[in-house]
Amino acid sequence: MSKIKRLRKRFTAFVNQLTPDQCREQLVLAYLQMEKCKNVLKGYDVEPVEMMDNGDSSDLELFYRCKKAAEELAYLNDELLHLKAEDFLEENSKSGDKAFVVKVDLKKFYPSLSFDTSDAFRTFKELREQFKKMAESMKARVLQVGTDVYFMSKGRIHKSVVEDFVGLVSGDGTPVCRVKGHDNAIPANYLYDSAVRLASHVGKTVSDHISLSSDKESAYFIDQTSRVFKGAKWYLEDQKIVNFASINDLRGYLITHIVDDTQK
């Protein structure tokens, strides 16, 4: 059975369980979601419409793909403007040299130093510990071609390797990388050096799913956009959505089901 036929069968089962009024409501919301997608492609900062989950989060997948496409287009347009500016500078520079100024805010790398001065020995000990923390936080984190990296994609942890650097994020200068097995470029701040470190960040923000009910047993799940939800366990099992009793169980599942893109 083709993927489209499987989706048709699954979506038909989902729609058949809805009442006529619910169907009408979801159709209206679908039209509104289309308008939201059009707006986000135009560059407007909008949020998606909340619809019932059909098991594949199709509406959110479409919305966030549109948002990502708009962000990448804005990035490419910005890079084109920079290239034009560089061409102008090169043509009008006598020496041909280009000077760059880098501003660094050290507050981003270590906390403010504070000590209890009532005890001289304790003050010295605290001072030593603070400087050790500062030195550790300011160590260079090397990210280069060939580095193994972990990142989230379609609700799973992926392991890959950096293949190339394709530019910088406009505004904060974050490097943008191309990794093996993926067509889309990924900002370096979405990449982690270990699956455990990445998993510890998953589930820090949890949204309530539409099925969540205070009088029913609940469970956690992660959707195709890598967002974590808390929903009704009966609904998740009915829709055959993989779910977990706790966030730690979800993180454990992600760590033990890593998608290895280095073999592609």
Protein Blocks (a to p, Z undefined) as FASTA:
>chain_A
ZZklmmmmmmmmmmmmpcfklmmmmmmmmmmmmmmmmmmmnopacdddddddehlommmm
mmmmmmmmmmmmmmmmmmmmmmmmmmmmmmmpmnlpacddddddfklmoccddddfkbmk
lmmmmmmmmmmmmmmmmpccdddehiacdddeehiacddddfbdcbdcehjlpacdddeh
iabdcdfklpcfbfklmmmmgokaccddfklcfkbccdddddfkopacdddfklmmmnop
acdfbfklmmmmmmmmcccfklZZ
